Amino acid sequence: MECSARELVAGHIYRQQWPKSLLAKVGVTLHDPANIIIMQSQLEKAFDKWQWIVLPDGPDDYKVHALMLSALV
């Protein structure tokens, strides 16, 4: 999928509205690059609606899980 830079947004994997006290346990700060994922704005809307999630799969790996397949099509 191609998109212009204007269509890209930075989303937080550990959400901004979640308790900040848990961030220390995760080992990142809210705006840490390790907590940011660049995505197309339409995907961010689906991400915010929990239609897809990102989960750790090792120390430096993550997996995307589609909870609603239509969100990624």
mmCIF file of the C-alpha atoms, coordinates in Angstrom:
data_MODEL
# 
_entry.id   MODEL 
# 
loop_
_atom_site.group_PDB 
_atom_site.id 
_atom_site.type_symbol 
_atom_site.label_atom_id 
_atom_site.label_alt_id 
_atom_site.label_comp_id 
_atom_site.label_asym_id 
_atom_site.label_entity_id 
_atom_site.label_seq_id 
_atom_site.pdbx_PDB_ins_code 
_atom_site.Cartn_x 
_atom_site.Cartn_y 
_atom_site.Cartn_z 
_atom_site.occupancy 
_atom_site.B_iso_or_equiv 
_atom_site.pdbx_formal_charge 
_atom_site.auth_seq_id 
_atom_site.auth_comp_id 
_atom_site.auth_asym_id 
_atom_site.auth_atom_id 
_atom_site.pdbx_PDB_model_num 
ATOM 1  C CA . MET A 1 1  ? 0.000   0.000   0.000  1.00 0.00 ? 1  MET A CA 1 
ATOM 2  C CA . GLU A 1 2  ? 1.353   3.401   -0.924 1.00 0.00 ? 2  GLU A CA 1 
ATOM 3  C CA . CYS A 1 3  ? 0.333   6.622   0.750  1.00 0.00 ? 3  CYS A CA 1 
ATOM 4  C CA . SER A 1 4  ? 1.590   10.165  1.000  1.00 0.00 ? 4  SER A CA 1 
ATOM 5  C CA . ALA A 1 5  ? 3.400   11.534  4.033  1.00 0.00 ? 5  ALA A CA 1 
ATOM 6  C CA . ARG A 1 6  ? 0.297   13.589  4.831  1.00 0.00 ? 6  ARG A CA 1 
ATOM 7  C CA . GLU A 1 7  ? -1.633  10.366  5.402  1.00 0.00 ? 7  GLU A CA 1 
ATOM 8  C CA . LEU A 1 8  ? 0.835   9.057   8.005  1.00 0.00 ? 8  LEU A CA 1 
ATOM 9  C CA . VAL A 1 9  ? 0.379   9.430   11.749 1.00 0.00 ? 9  VAL A CA 1 
ATOM 10 C CA . ALA A 1 10 ? 2.276   8.246   14.815 1.00 0.00 ? 10 ALA A CA 1 
ATOM 11 C CA . GLY A 1 11 ? 0.252   5.979   17.074 1.00 0.00 ? 11 GLY A CA 1 
ATOM 12 C CA . HIS A 1 12 ? 1.133   4.845   20.572 1.00 0.00 ? 12 HIS A CA 1 
ATOM 13 C CA . ILE A 1 13 ? 1.338   1.101   21.180 1.00 0.00 ? 13 ILE A CA 1 
ATOM 14 C CA . TYR A 1 14 ? 0.951   1.699   24.930 1.00 0.00 ? 14 TYR A CA 1 
ATOM 15 C CA . ARG A 1 15 ? -2.017  4.043   24.728 1.00 0.00 ? 15 ARG A CA 1 
ATOM 16 C CA . GLN A 1 16 ? -1.902  7.591   26.041 1.00 0.00 ? 16 GLN A CA 1 
ATOM 17 C CA . GLN A 1 17 ? -5.049  7.118   28.140 1.00 0.00 ? 17 GLN A CA 1 
ATOM 18 C CA . TRP A 1 18 ? -3.682  4.062   29.968 1.00 0.00 ? 18 TRP A CA 1 
ATOM 19 C CA . PRO A 1 19 ? -2.171  4.499   33.472 1.00 0.00 ? 19 PRO A CA 1 
ATOM 20 C CA . LYS A 1 20 ? 1.257   6.144   33.220 1.00 0.00 ? 20 LYS A CA 1 
ATOM 21 C CA . SER A 1 21 ? 2.428   4.222   36.297 1.00 0.00 ? 21 SER A CA 1 
ATOM 22 C CA . LEU A 1 22 ? 2.584   1.001   34.262 1.00 0.00 ? 22 LEU A CA 1 
ATOM 23 C CA . LEU A 1 23 ? 5.008   2.437   31.694 1.00 0.00 ? 23 LEU A CA 1 
ATOM 24 C CA . ALA A 1 24 ? 7.979   1.931   34.025 1.00 0.00 ? 24 ALA A CA 1 
ATOM 25 C CA . LYS A 1 25 ? 7.138   -1.765  34.213 1.00 0.00 ? 25 LYS A CA 1 
ATOM 26 C CA . VAL A 1 26 ? 7.060   -1.927  30.425 1.00 0.00 ? 26 VAL A CA 1 
ATOM 27 C CA . GLY A 1 27 ? 10.413  -0.145  30.291 1.00 0.00 ? 27 GLY A CA 1 
ATOM 28 C CA . VAL A 1 28 ? 9.523   2.726   27.960 1.00 0.00 ? 28 VAL A CA 1 
ATOM 29 C CA . THR A 1 29 ? 8.280   6.272   28.204 1.00 0.00 ? 29 THR A CA 1 
ATOM 30 C CA . LEU A 1 30 ? 5.038   7.289   26.527 1.00 0.00 ? 30 LEU A CA 1 
ATOM 31 C CA . HIS A 1 31 ? 6.710   9.029   23.580 1.00 0.00 ? 31 HIS A CA 1 
ATOM 32 C CA . ASP A 1 32 ? 9.667   6.628   23.379 1.00 0.00 ? 32 ASP A CA 1 
ATOM 33 C CA . PRO A 1 33 ? 10.292  5.533   19.762 1.00 0.00 ? 33 PRO A CA 1 
ATOM 34 C CA . ALA A 1 34 ? 9.839   1.940   20.951 1.00 0.00 ? 34 ALA A CA 1 
ATOM 35 C CA . ASN A 1 35 ? 6.246   2.847   21.847 1.00 0.00 ? 35 ASN A CA 1 
ATOM 36 C CA . ILE A 1 36 ? 5.429   4.544   18.535 1.00 0.00 ? 36 ILE A CA 1 
ATOM 37 C CA . ILE A 1 37 ? 4.167   2.946   15.360 1.00 0.00 ? 37 ILE A CA 1 
ATOM 38 C CA . ILE A 1 38 ? 3.872   4.929   12.124 1.00 0.00 ? 38 ILE A CA 1 
ATOM 39 C CA . MET A 1 39 ? 0.708   4.101   10.216 1.00 0.00 ? 39 MET A CA 1 
ATOM 40 C CA . GLN A 1 40 ? -1.745  5.390   7.668  1.00 0.00 ? 40 GLN A CA 1 
ATOM 41 C CA . SER A 1 41 ? -4.457  7.501   9.283  1.00 0.00 ? 41 SER A CA 1 
ATOM 42 C CA . GLN A 1 42 ? -7.266  5.060   8.379  1.00 0.00 ? 42 GLN A CA 1 
ATOM 43 C CA . LEU A 1 43 ? -5.361  2.265   10.132 1.00 0.00 ? 43 LEU A CA 1 
ATOM 44 C CA . GLU A 1 44 ? -5.008  4.466   13.195 1.00 0.00 ? 44 GLU A CA 1 
ATOM 45 C CA . LYS A 1 45 ? -8.788  4.807   13.382 1.00 0.00 ? 45 LYS A CA 1 
ATOM 46 C CA . ALA A 1 46 ? -9.123  1.008   13.330 1.00 0.00 ? 46 ALA A CA 1 
ATOM 47 C CA . PHE A 1 47 ? -6.278  0.715   15.880 1.00 0.00 ? 47 PHE A CA 1 
ATOM 48 C CA . ASP A 1 48 ? -8.066  3.124   18.213 1.00 0.00 ? 48 ASP A CA 1 
ATOM 49 C CA . LYS A 1 49 ? -11.240 1.020   17.903 1.00 0.00 ? 49 LYS A CA 1 
ATOM 50 C CA . TRP A 1 50 ? -9.304  -2.147  18.872 1.00 0.00 ? 50 TRP A CA 1 
ATOM 51 C CA . GLN A 1 51 ? -9.826  -3.702  15.446 1.00 0.00 ? 51 GLN A CA 1 
ATOM 52 C CA . TRP A 1 52 ? -6.151  -4.632  15.411 1.00 0.00 ? 52 TRP A CA 1 
ATOM 53 C CA . ILE A 1 53 ? -3.458  -4.729  18.088 1.00 0.00 ? 53 ILE A CA 1 
ATOM 54 C CA . VAL A 1 54 ? 0.313   -5.019  18.408 1.00 0.00 ? 54 VAL A CA 1 
ATOM 55 C CA . LEU A 1 55 ? 1.705   -7.502  20.937 1.00 0.00 ? 55 LEU A CA 1 
ATOM 56 C CA . PRO A 1 56 ? 5.315   -8.274  21.887 1.00 0.00 ? 56 PRO A CA 1 
ATOM 57 C CA . ASP A 1 57 ? 6.770   -11.469 20.451 1.00 0.00 ? 57 ASP A CA 1 
ATOM 58 C CA . GLY A 1 58 ? 10.263  -11.398 21.908 1.00 0.00 ? 58 GLY A CA 1 
ATOM 59 C CA . PRO A 1 59 ? 12.627  -8.713  23.159 1.00 0.00 ? 59 PRO A CA 1 
ATOM 60 C CA . ASP A 1 60 ? 12.681  -6.767  19.874 1.00 0.00 ? 60 ASP A CA 1 
ATOM 61 C CA . ASP A 1 61 ? 9.818   -8.303  17.924 1.00 0.00 ? 61 ASP A CA 1 
ATOM 62 C CA . TYR A 1 62 ? 6.120   -7.596  17.701 1.00 0.00 ? 62 TYR A CA 1 
ATOM 63 C CA . LYS A 1 63 ? 3.173   -9.222  15.971 1.00 0.00 ? 63 LYS A CA 1 
ATOM 64 C CA . VAL A 1 64 ? 0.095   -7.550  14.540 1.00 0.00 ? 64 VAL A CA 1 
ATOM 65 C CA . HIS A 1 65 ? -3.149  -9.311  15.393 1.00 0.00 ? 65 HIS A CA 1 
ATOM 66 C CA . ALA A 1 66 ? -6.257  -8.452  13.397 1.00 0.00 ? 66 ALA A CA 1 
ATOM 67 C CA . LEU A 1 67 ? -9.281  -8.656  15.663 1.00 0.00 ? 67 LEU A CA 1 
ATOM 68 C CA . MET A 1 68 ? -11.522 -7.505  12.826 1.00 0.00 ? 68 MET A CA 1 
ATOM 69 C CA . LEU A 1 69 ? -10.120 -8.532  9.456  1.00 0.00 ? 69 LEU A CA 1 
ATOM 70 C CA . SER A 1 70 ? -11.988 -5.828  7.548  1.00 0.00 ? 70 SER A CA 1 
ATOM 71 C CA . ALA A 1 71 ? -9.877  -3.243  9.399  1.00 0.00 ? 71 ALA A CA 1 
ATOM 72 C CA . LEU A 1 72 ? -6.774  -4.327  7.531  1.00 0.00 ? 72 LEU A CA 1 
ATOM 73 C CA . VAL A 1 73 ? -8.268  -4.784  4.075  1.00 0.00 ? 73 VAL A CA 1 
# 
